[in-house]
Amino acid sequence: MNLNDQKITGYATGIAGLPDKIENKAQWLKQQFDSRTDNEVKEKHNALIDALTALSLDTSVHSADVKVLRLNGDGQVEISTDGENFETISSSGHRILGPDGTALPQRGKLKFTGDAVLFDDAQANTTEIRALKGEKGDPGVVVDLDPGLFSMYVDAEGCLRLVWRDGNEQPPLRIENDQLIYTAQ
């Protein structure tokens, strides 16, 4: 409903046009005043309240320069100053996706360690980070130490795996402060 439709631009019965002298017509005069307030003003007023309620003004944006707020598909807050063109609020950050597509929580800072190249893709609304591949390391080594033979490898998920012979004790390895520690016995 258009709010402008609720403007009162005139009355069906004009009070100003009533005769200056009213004699023995009190009931008629009362009807003239009542018809304006009971009918025309009341109808317009109630229609205006209905129109304002339909706009949900109690939950909408109240700003002279921001017309619309919304969440985009990445969960970022976007604003529009004209109701048609939107831009992401700069402080909403990136939605971090791992190589397998798993979403990580947004934090206030994003830290890179090691060499990486960053690409901005405005069309996809994406910043892509490509870690540079390092030099090939030494091949895996099988070591014969007490309590026996064991080997280590990195699986497809990037986890370090330890393998030892059935019947032998687990090798004395542990991770401490991001370091792999072997305790000689």
N, C-alpha and C positions, 0 to 999 in steps of 0.2 A: 504494500500500500504506500502511495506517495504521501509524504507528510504535507506537501503543499496543497493537497486536496482538502486538508482539514482547516485551511484558513477560512475565517469568517470575513467575507468581502461585502456582505449585505444581509439584510433581513427580509423575510417575507412580509412581515408587518413592521412598518417603521413607527416607532414611538414618537419621533419628532413630528410626524405628520398627523398626529391625533389632534382633535379640536382643542382649543384653549379652554373652553368651558364645557364641563361635563356635568350635566344635571340629571339626577335620578338614574344614572347609568353606572353605578359602582360595580355591579357584577360584570358588566360589559368591559369596563376599564381593567378590572382584575384579570379577566380572560386575555386581554391584549398583552399585559405584562407576563402572565404565566405562560402564554404560548411561546414567547421568546425564550424564557429561561428553561421551561420544562421540555420544550421540543427542540428548537434550533440550537441553542447553546449547549444543552445537555448532550444532544446527539453528536455535535462536532467535538465536544470535550471528550466524550467516551471513545469516539473513533480515533482521536489523537492518542489517547492512552493506550488503546489496543495496538496502534501502529508503532508506538515507542516500545511497548512490551515485545512485539514481534522482532524488533531490531536487537534485542538482548543487550541493551546499553549497559546493564549492570555488569556484564562480562566482556565487553568489547574494549578496543583500544581508545583511550582518551588522549589524543595528542594532536596538536595543530599541524605537525609535519609528517607524522607516521600514520598512514591510512590503514595498513593491514599488517598483521604479524601472522606467520605460519611456520610449521615445521616441514622441512623438505624430506625427501626419501632417505637421506643420510642422518636424519635426526638433528639437523642443524636449524637454528632459528634464522628465518629470513624476514626482512622488512620490505615494505613498498611505500613509497611516498606518493604514488599516483594510483594505487590499487591494481596496477597491471604488471609493472616491471618490478622484479624482486632481486635483492642481493643478500648474501649471507652476512650475518653480523660477524665482524672480524674476530671476536673473542670466542666464538663457538668451537674453533679448532677443527682438526681432522678426525674423521672416523678411521681408526687404524685397522687395516686388514692384513692378516698374515698371508704368506704365499699360498696357503691352502684355502683362503677366503674367510678364515675364522676372524671374527671381530674382536678387537681388544678394547679395553676401556680407554676413554679419552682422559688425558692428563694435562696439566698446565704446561708441560715442557716435553719436547721430543728430542732425545739425545742420540747422536750417531757416533759409533766408535768404529775405527777402521776407515778404509777408503770406500766412498760411495759417490754415485752421480745422481743428482736430483733432476727430474723432469716435471714441468707443469703442463697439464693437459686441460685447458679451459673447457673444451667441448665435453669431456667426460667428468668435469668438476673433480679432478684427481691430481694429486701430486704423487709421482712415482719415484721410489728410491731403488736404485739398482746398486747392490753391493758389488764391488769389483772382485773378481775371482783372484785369489792369491796364487802363489807359486805352488806347484805340485809338491807335496811332502814326500818323505821317505816311505817306502812300502812298509806294510805292517811287519812286525817282527815277533817271532815266537821265542820266548825266553825260558831257559831251563833254570829255575831258581827253586829253592826249597819253599813251599811245600810241593812243587811239581810244575809241569808245563801248563801254561795258560796263554790265551791270546785276547786281544781287544780289537774291536772294529766299530765303525759308525754305521748304524742301520739307516734305512730309507727315511725315517722320521728325524734323523739327526741325533739320535741318542747313542751314547757310548755304551757298548755292550762288552761284557767280560765273559769268557768261556774257559772252563777248565775241565779236566778229565773226571768222569764219574768215579766216585770213591775217594777222590782227593779232597782235601780241605779247600775252602774258598781262599784264594790268595789274599794276603793282608793289604788290601787296597782301600783307600777312603778318599773322599773329596773334602777338602778343607780350604776355605777362602778361594773357591774356584780353582783350586790346584788339585791334581791327582797325586796322592801321596802313597808310596809303597814303603811299608815298615819292614826293614830287614830283621830277621829273627836271630 
